Amino acid sequence: MTLPAGSSIDTRPRAVRGAFCVLGSACVALGVIGIFVPLMPTTVFLLIALWAFSCGSVRLEVWLYHHPRLGRSLRAWRRDRAVPRRAKVLAIATMTASFVWVTLFVAESWPLPAALLALFAAVAAYLLSRPEPAAD
């Protein structure tokens, strides 16, 4: 297997590399859980895991990057900064549901919903500006 573009062999102390590997492993676990649990993100955790592995273990980075199920969205992101349409729709739907929930049941005044609206609108605009991935 080839090393993903942007990777380098790291000279960090062993304990620091180990901490990055633990973080990456935890994020992979959360990403896999997100496959089965509605409204829990998957790709975000896998992107964090890929970054953490790139700082801690080239072997684990290559494994995740080339994984047949988990690696597709990671390769699309690294190659084209692309986000699949399904991920965009789910992310925006989740943000909308969160905004409605907070506005109706949590917030006692307007500042929290206003801040969430600004944040979610910015994230949604960014997501919508990303291309959709080409076939792998």
DRENDRENZA-952058 format. One record per residue (C-alpha): residue in one letter; y, z, x; residue number from 1. Coordinates in steps of 0.2 Angstrom, whole numbers, m for minus. Example, Ala and Ser with C-alpha at 12.3 -4.5 7.8 and 13.67 -1.06 7.14 Angstrom:
// DRENDRENZA-952058
{rest:A, c2:m22, c3:39, c1:62, nr:1}
{rest:S, c2:m5, c3:36, c1:68, nr:2}
***
This chain:
// DRENDRENZA-952058
{rest:M, c2:0, c3:0, c1:0, nr:1}
{rest:T, c2:17, c3:m4, c1:6, nr:2}
{rest:L, c2:32, c3:9, c1:7, nr:3}
{rest:P, c2:45, c3:7, c1:m7, nr:4}
{rest:A, c2:61, c3:0, c1:m1, nr:5}
{rest:G, c2:73, c3:14, c1:4, nr:6}
{rest:S, c2:60, c3:26, c1:10, nr:7}
{rest:S, c2:59, c3:33, c1:28, nr:8}
{rest:I, c2:48, c3:45, c1:37, nr:9}
{rest:D, c2:57, c3:61, c1:37, nr:10}
{rest:T, c2:60, c3:74, c1:50, nr:11}
{rest:R, c2:64, c3:89, c1:39, nr:12}
{rest:P, c2:55, c3:106, c1:43, nr:13}
{rest:R, c2:38, c3:108, c1:35, nr:14}
{rest:A, c2:43, c3:121, c1:23, nr:15}
{rest:V, c2:57, c3:110, c1:16, nr:16}
{rest:R, c2:45, c3:95, c1:14, nr:17}
{rest:G, c2:33, c3:107, c1:5, nr:18}
{rest:A, c2:47, c3:113, c1:m7, nr:19}
{rest:F, c2:51, c3:94, c1:m11, nr:20}
{rest:C, c2:32, c3:91, c1:m14, nr:21}
{rest:V, c2:31, c3:106, c1:m26, nr:22}
{rest:L, c2:47, c3:100, c1:m35, nr:23}
{rest:G, c2:40, c3:82, c1:m36, nr:24}
{rest:S, c2:23, c3:88, c1:m42, nr:25}
{rest:A, c2:31, c3:99, c1:m56, nr:26}
{rest:C, c2:42, c3:84, c1:m61, nr:27}
{rest:V, c2:26, c3:73, c1:m62, nr:28}
{rest:A, c2:18, c3:86, c1:m73, nr:29}
{rest:L, c2:33, c3:87, c1:m84, nr:30}
{rest:G, c2:34, c3:68, c1:m85, nr:31}
{rest:V, c2:15, c3:67, c1:m90, nr:32}
{rest:I, c2:18, c3:80, c1:m103, nr:33}
{rest:G, c2:33, c3:69, c1:m109, nr:34}
{rest:I, c2:21, c3:55, c1:m113, nr:35}
{rest:F, c2:12, c3:65, c1:m126, nr:36}
{rest:V, c2:26, c3:77, c1:m133, nr:37}
{rest:P, c2:39, c3:68, c1:m144, nr:38}
{rest:L, c2:57, c3:69, c1:m138, nr:39}
{rest:M, c2:53, c3:75, c1:m121, nr:40}
{rest:P, c2:59, c3:63, c1:m107, nr:41}
{rest:T, c2:46, c3:55, c1:m96, nr:42}
{rest:T, c2:55, c3:43, c1:m84, nr:43}
{rest:V, c2:69, c3:55, c1:m79, nr:44}
{rest:F, c2:56, c3:67, c1:m73, nr:45}
{rest:L, c2:47, c3:54, c1:m64, nr:46}
{rest:L, c2:63, c3:47, c1:m56, nr:47}
{rest:I, c2:66, c3:65, c1:m50, nr:48}
{rest:A, c2:48, c3:66, c1:m43, nr:49}
{rest:L, c2:50, c3:50, c1:m34, nr:50}
{rest:W, c2:66, c3:56, c1:m26, nr:51}
{rest:A, c2:58, c3:73, c1:m21, nr:52}
{rest:F, c2:42, c3:64, c1:m14, nr:53}
{rest:S, c2:53, c3:53, c1:m4, nr:54}
{rest:C, c2:61, c3:68, c1:4, nr:55}
{rest:G, c2:44, c3:77, c1:6, nr:56}
{rest:S, c2:29, c3:66, c1:8, nr:57}
{rest:V, c2:28, c3:47, c1:10, nr:58}
{rest:R, c2:10, c3:47, c1:4, nr:59}
{rest:L, c2:15, c3:55, c1:m12, nr:60}
{rest:E, c2:30, c3:44, c1:m14, nr:61}
{rest:V, c2:19, c3:28, c1:m12, nr:62}
{rest:W, c2:6, c3:35, c1:m24, nr:63}
{rest:L, c2:18, c3:38, c1:m38, nr:64}
{rest:Y, c2:28, c3:22, c1:m34, nr:65}
{rest:H, c2:12, c3:11, c1:m36, nr:66}
{rest:H, c2:4, c3:21, c1:m49, nr:67}
{rest:P, c2:m3, c3:9, c1:m63, nr:68}
{rest:R, c2:4, c3:19, c1:m77, nr:69}
{rest:L, c2:18, c3:29, c1:m71, nr:70}
{rest:G, c2:25, c3:17, c1:m58, nr:71}
{rest:R, c2:31, c3:3, c1:m68, nr:72}
{rest:S, c2:47, c3:10, c1:m74, nr:73}
{rest:L, c2:50, c3:17, c1:m57, nr:74}
{rest:R, c2:48, c3:0, c1:m49, nr:75}
{rest:A, c2:60, c3:m8, c1:m62, nr:76}
{rest:W, c2:73, c3:6, c1:m58, nr:77}
{rest:R, c2:72, c3:4, c1:m39, nr:78}
{rest:R, c2:71, c3:m15, c1:m40, nr:79}
{rest:D, c2:84, c3:m19, c1:m54, nr:80}
{rest:R, c2:91, c3:m3, c1:m60, nr:81}
{rest:A, c2:83, c3:m8, c1:m76, nr:82}
{rest:V, c2:79, c3:3, c1:m91, nr:83}
{rest:P, c2:66, c3:m3, c1:m104, nr:84}
{rest:R, c2:72, c3:m6, c1:m122, nr:85}
{rest:R, c2:60, c3:7, c1:m129, nr:86}
{rest:A, c2:67, c3:20, c1:m117, nr:87}
{rest:K, c2:85, c3:16, c1:m121, nr:88}
{rest:V, c2:81, c3:18, c1:m140, nr:89}
{rest:L, c2:72, c3:34, c1:m138, nr:90}
{rest:A, c2:86, c3:42, c1:m127, nr:91}
{rest:I, c2:100, c3:37, c1:m139, nr:92}
{rest:A, c2:90, c3:43, c1:m154, nr:93}
{rest:T, c2:86, c3:59, c1:m145, nr:94}
{rest:M, c2:105, c3:62, c1:m141, nr:95}
{rest:T, c2:110, c3:57, c1:m159, nr:96}
{rest:A, c2:98, c3:70, c1:m166, nr:97}
{rest:S, c2:103, c3:83, c1:m153, nr:98}
{rest:F, c2:122, c3:80, c1:m158, nr:99}
{rest:V, c2:118, c3:81, c1:m176, nr:100}
{rest:W, c2:108, c3:97, c1:m174, nr:101}
{rest:V, c2:121, c3:106, c1:m163, nr:102}
{rest:T, c2:135, c3:100, c1:m175, nr:103}
{rest:L, c2:127, c3:106, c1:m191, nr:104}
{rest:F, c2:117, c3:122, c1:m185, nr:105}
{rest:V, c2:123, c3:128, c1:m169, nr:106}
{rest:A, c2:142, c3:125, c1:m166, nr:107}
{rest:E, c2:154, c3:137, c1:m174, nr:108}
{rest:S, c2:169, c3:126, c1:m170, nr:109}
{rest:W, c2:174, c3:109, c1:m163, nr:110}
{rest:P, c2:174, c3:110, c1:m144, nr:111}
{rest:L, c2:155, c3:110, c1:m141, nr:112}
{rest:P, c2:152, c3:95, c1:m153, nr:113}
{rest:A, c2:167, c3:86, c1:m145, nr:114}
{rest:A, c2:160, c3:89, c1:m127, nr:115}
{rest:L, c2:143, c3:84, c1:m132, nr:116}
{rest:L, c2:149, c3:68, c1:m141, nr:117}
{rest:A, c2:159, c3:63, c1:m125, nr:118}
{rest:L, c2:144, c3:66, c1:m114, nr:119}
{rest:F, c2:131, c3:58, c1:m125, nr:120}
{rest:A, c2:143, c3:43, c1:m127, nr:121}
{rest:A, c2:145, c3:41, c1:m109, nr:122}
{rest:V, c2:126, c3:42, c1:m106, nr:123}
{rest:A, c2:123, c3:30, c1:m120, nr:124}
{rest:A, c2:136, c3:17, c1:m113, nr:125}
{rest:Y, c2:128, c3:18, c1:m96, nr:126}
{rest:L, c2:110, c3:16, c1:m103, nr:127}
{rest:L, c2:116, c3:1, c1:m113, nr:128}
{rest:S, c2:124, c3:m7, c1:m98, nr:129}
{rest:R, c2:107, c3:m7, c1:m89, nr:130}
{rest:P, c2:97, c3:m23, c1:m89, nr:131}
{rest:E, c2:79, c3:m23, c1:m96, nr:132}
{rest:P, c2:66, c3:m25, c1:m83, nr:133}
{rest:A, c2:57, c3:m41, c1:m79, nr:134}
{rest:A, c2:39, c3:m42, c1:m80, nr:135}
{rest:D, c2:30, c3:m32, c1:m66, nr:136}
***
